[in-house]
Amino acid sequence: MGKRLMSEMTWMEVRDAVDMGEGVILPIGATEQHGPHMPLCTDALLSEKMALDVAKRSNLIVAPTVCYGFRSRPTTGGGQTFPGTTSVRGSTLTAIIMDVVKEFIRTGFRKIVLFNWHFENTNFIYDAAYNVMEDTKQEYPDVKLLIIETPFSKLKPETMEYVFEGQFPGWGIEHASIFETSVMMYVAPNLVNFSKAKDDQAEYYPFYDMLPIPKRITTESGILWKATLASKEKGEVVWKEICENLVNSVNMEFTRWEKEN
């Protein structure tokens, strides 16, 4: 099968994909600030690009991306105070994903992957998937859902050392910093203005949240750590490792499921 983006396919091509046993992957991202050097579409773009790379090696087609995510939080995304950051409630995100996945099932897809690249979306995606399974398991007992909410959290120790140079602050605080800037420089270099990348840090990053949000726990730039340590070479290393992990996991899980059913 040639085409992988559902949005570029005709309804007949989608029908044929279902008939051939193809699965579908739903990229989920956000519209969120990523500092002065990267665009608002960063999470949505990376989610779709990775989904497409995985789909090419996993007998999947890629559904249109969910481009709005749950609220940006100050110590993981900078917060809601940045112009352009456009978020939805958790209940809204859950409802959107539930409705879309049920449509996939109605269309005939039985292998479905939910793929996320926005930290704050975690748990809402799982909740949506769980609810769908509860709602459809009697009528469609042959559906398999694979939920991937944090695809970059299991990098090899040597990769972590290479990318972060011993300065890994945690995935939440890493927002718009070394990792994300590096993968954007590799995947979409035309959208990165590295001359505006900088190192930034809040006064402190508490392990709790506060409302109203005090300015001292986020940054003016929206970069929460060190973006200047990023490079295209680092981005290539982590991108390929993440992709390989995902391809192996998706193929393993669906192959085992097919054998069991």
C-alpha positions as CSV (number, residue, x, y, z in Angstrom):
1,M,0.0,0.0,0.0
2,G,1.4,3.4,-1.0
3,K,-0.5,6.1,0.8
4,R,-0.2,6.3,4.6
5,L,-2.0,9.6,5.5
6,M,-5.7,9.0,5.8
7,S,-6.4,12.7,5.0
8,E,-4.9,12.1,1.5
9,M,-6.8,8.9,0.8
10,T,-10.2,8.5,-0.8
11,W,-13.0,6.6,1.0
12,M,-12.4,3.7,-1.3
13,E,-8.7,3.6,-0.4
14,V,-9.7,3.6,3.3
15,R,-12.2,0.8,2.7
16,D,-9.5,-1.2,0.9
17,A,-7.0,-0.6,3.8
18,V,-9.6,-2.0,6.3
19,D,-10.2,-5.0,4.0
20,M,-6.5,-5.7,3.9
21,G,-6.3,-5.7,7.7
22,E,-4.5,-2.4,8.0
23,G,-4.5,-0.7,11.4
24,V,-4.8,3.0,12.1
25,I,-2.7,5.3,14.3
26,L,-4.1,8.5,15.8
27,P,-1.4,11.2,16.5
28,I,-2.3,13.4,19.4
29,G,-0.4,16.7,20.1
30,A,-1.1,20.2,21.2
31,T,-1.1,23.9,20.1
32,E,1.4,25.2,22.7
33,Q,4.2,27.6,23.0
34,H,7.7,26.2,22.5
35,G,9.9,29.2,23.3
36,P,11.0,32.0,20.9
37,H,12.8,29.5,18.5
38,M,10.1,26.9,17.7
39,P,6.4,27.0,16.6
40,L,3.2,26.3,18.3
41,C,2.7,23.2,16.2
42,T,5.7,21.4,17.7
43,D,3.9,18.7,19.6
44,A,1.3,18.1,16.8
45,L,4.0,18.0,14.1
46,L,6.3,15.6,16.0
47,S,3.4,13.3,16.8
48,E,2.3,13.1,13.2
49,K,5.9,12.7,11.8
50,M,6.7,9.9,14.2
51,A,3.4,8.2,13.6
52,L,4.1,8.3,9.8
53,D,7.6,6.8,10.3
54,V,6.1,4.0,12.4
55,A,3.2,3.4,10.1
56,K,5.4,2.8,7.1
57,R,6.9,-0.2,9.0
58,S,3.9,-1.4,10.9
59,N,1.0,-1.9,8.5
60,L,-0.8,1.2,9.7
61,I,-2.3,4.3,8.2
62,V,-2.1,7.7,9.9
63,A,-5.3,9.5,10.9
64,P,-5.5,13.3,10.9
65,T,-3.8,14.6,14.0
66,V,-5.6,15.9,17.1
67,C,-3.9,19.3,17.3
68,Y,-5.4,20.6,20.6
69,G,-4.3,19.1,23.9
70,F,-5.0,19.5,27.6
71,R,-3.9,22.7,29.4
72,S,-0.2,23.6,29.5
73,R,1.1,23.5,33.0
74,P,3.8,25.9,34.3
75,T,6.4,23.4,35.1
76,T,5.9,21.1,32.1
77,G,4.9,23.5,29.3
78,G,5.2,27.0,30.6
79,G,1.5,27.4,31.4
80,Q,-1.5,29.0,29.8
81,T,-0.2,32.6,29.9
82,F,1.6,32.5,26.5
83,P,-0.3,33.9,23.5
84,G,-1.1,31.2,21.0
85,T,-1.2,28.3,23.5
86,T,-4.7,27.0,22.8
87,S,-5.9,24.2,25.0
88,V,-9.0,22.2,25.8
89,R,-10.4,20.7,29.0
90,G,-9.6,17.2,29.9
91,S,-13.2,16.1,29.4
92,T,-13.2,17.7,25.9
93,L,-10.0,15.9,24.9
94,T,-11.3,12.6,26.3
95,A,-14.6,13.1,24.4
96,I,-12.8,13.9,21.1
97,I,-10.6,10.8,21.3
98,M,-13.5,8.6,22.3
99,D,-15.7,9.8,19.4
100,V,-12.8,9.5,16.8
101,V,-11.8,6.0,18.0
102,K,-15.4,4.8,17.9
103,E,-15.6,6.1,14.3
104,F,-12.5,4.0,13.5
105,I,-14.2,1.0,14.9
106,R,-17.4,1.7,13.0
107,T,-15.3,2.0,9.8
108,G,-13.9,-1.4,10.4
109,F,-10.5,-0.9,11.9
110,R,-9.6,-3.4,14.6
111,K,-5.9,-2.5,15.3
112,I,-5.8,1.1,16.7
113,V,-2.8,3.0,18.1
114,L,-3.2,6.2,20.1
115,F,0.1,8.1,19.9
116,N,0.8,11.2,22.1
117,W,3.5,13.8,22.1
118,H,2.2,16.3,24.7
119,F,3.1,15.6,28.3
120,E,-0.2,17.0,29.7
121,N,-2.4,14.7,27.6
122,T,-1.3,11.6,29.5
123,N,-4.0,9.8,31.4
124,F,-6.8,11.5,29.4
125,I,-5.9,9.4,26.5
126,Y,-5.9,6.2,28.5
127,D,-9.2,7.2,30.0
128,A,-10.7,7.7,26.6
129,A,-9.3,4.3,25.4
130,Y,-10.6,2.5,28.4
131,N,-14.1,4.0,28.1
132,V,-14.2,3.1,24.4
133,M,-13.4,-0.5,25.2
134,E,-16.0,-0.7,27.9
135,D,-18.6,0.8,25.5
136,T,-17.8,-1.4,22.5
137,K,-16.5,-4.7,23.9
138,Q,-19.9,-6.5,23.5
139,E,-20.5,-5.5,19.9
140,Y,-16.8,-5.4,18.8
141,P,-14.9,-7.9,20.9
142,D,-12.1,-8.1,18.3
143,V,-10.7,-4.6,18.8
144,K,-7.1,-4.0,20.0
145,L,-6.1,-0.6,21.3
146,L,-2.5,0.3,21.9
147,I,-2.0,3.5,24.0
148,I,1.4,5.2,23.8
149,E,1.5,8.3,25.9
150,T,5.2,8.9,26.6
151,P,7.2,7.4,23.7
152,F,10.5,9.1,24.6
153,S,10.7,8.0,28.3
154,K,12.8,4.9,27.8
155,L,16.0,6.0,26.0
156,K,19.2,4.0,26.4
157,P,21.5,5.3,29.2
158,E,24.2,6.1,26.6
159,T,21.7,8.1,24.6
160,M,20.6,10.1,27.6
161,E,24.2,10.9,28.4
162,Y,25.0,11.9,24.8
163,V,21.9,14.1,24.4
164,F,21.8,15.8,27.9
165,E,25.6,15.7,28.7
166,G,24.9,14.8,32.3
167,Q,22.3,17.7,32.7
168,F,18.9,15.9,32.4
169,P,16.4,17.9,34.4
170,G,13.4,15.5,34.0
171,W,11.0,15.2,31.1
172,G,8.6,17.8,32.3
173,I,11.2,20.6,32.7
174,E,12.9,19.6,29.5
175,H,10.1,21.4,27.6
176,A,11.3,23.3,24.5
177,S,14.9,22.6,25.5
178,I,17.6,20.1,24.5
179,F,15.5,17.1,23.5
180,E,12.6,18.8,21.7
181,T,14.8,21.4,20.0
182,S,17.1,18.6,18.8
183,V,14.4,16.5,17.2
184,M,12.8,19.5,15.6
185,M,16.2,20.4,14.1
186,Y,16.3,16.9,12.6
187,V,12.7,16.6,11.5
188,A,11.7,20.1,10.6
189,P,14.8,22.3,10.6
190,N,13.0,25.0,8.5
191,L,10.8,25.6,11.6
192,V,13.6,26.2,14.1
193,N,15.3,29.5,14.5
194,F,18.2,28.3,16.6
195,S,19.6,31.9,16.8
196,K,16.8,32.6,19.3
197,A,17.4,29.5,21.3
198,K,18.5,30.2,24.9
199,D,19.0,28.6,28.3
200,D,16.4,29.6,30.8
201,Q,15.2,28.4,34.2
202,A,12.4,29.3,36.6
203,E,13.2,30.4,40.1
204,Y,12.4,26.9,41.2
205,Y,10.3,23.9,39.9
206,P,8.1,22.6,42.8
207,F,6.7,19.1,42.8
208,Y,3.2,20.6,43.4
209,D,1.0,23.0,41.5
210,M,-0.5,26.3,42.6
211,L,-3.5,28.4,41.5
212,P,-3.3,31.2,40.6
213,I,0.0,30.4,38.9
214,P,2.9,32.5,40.3
215,K,5.4,33.7,37.7
216,R,8.3,32.4,39.7
217,I,7.7,28.8,38.8
218,T,7.9,29.3,35.0
219,T,10.0,31.4,32.6
220,E,9.5,34.5,30.5
221,S,10.9,32.7,27.3
222,G,8.8,29.5,27.6
223,I,12.0,27.5,27.5
224,L,12.3,25.6,30.8
225,W,15.9,24.4,30.5
226,K,18.8,24.5,28.1
227,A,18.0,24.8,24.5
228,T,21.5,25.8,23.4
229,L,22.8,22.3,23.9
230,A,20.5,21.0,21.2
231,S,21.8,19.7,17.8
232,K,20.5,18.1,14.7
233,E,22.8,15.1,15.3
234,K,21.3,14.5,18.8
235,G,17.9,14.8,17.2
236,E,18.7,12.1,14.7
237,V,20.0,9.7,17.3
238,V,16.9,10.0,19.6
239,W,14.4,10.0,16.7
240,K,15.7,6.8,15.2
241,E,15.9,5.1,18.6
242,I,12.3,6.1,19.5
243,C,11.1,5.0,16.1
244,E,12.8,1.6,16.4
245,N,11.3,1.0,19.9
246,L,7.8,1.9,18.7
247,V,8.0,-0.2,15.5
248,N,9.2,-3.2,17.5
249,S,6.5,-2.7,20.2
250,V,3.6,-2.1,17.8
251,N,4.5,-5.1,15.6
252,M,5.0,-7.4,18.6
253,E,1.7,-6.5,20.2
254,F,-0.4,-6.8,17.1
255,T,1.3,-10.0,16.0
256,R,0.6,-11.6,19.3
257,W,-2.9,-10.3,19.4
258,E,-3.6,-11.7,15.9
259,K,-2.3,-15.1,16.9
260,E,-4.4,-15.1,20.0
261,N,-7.5,-14.2,18.1
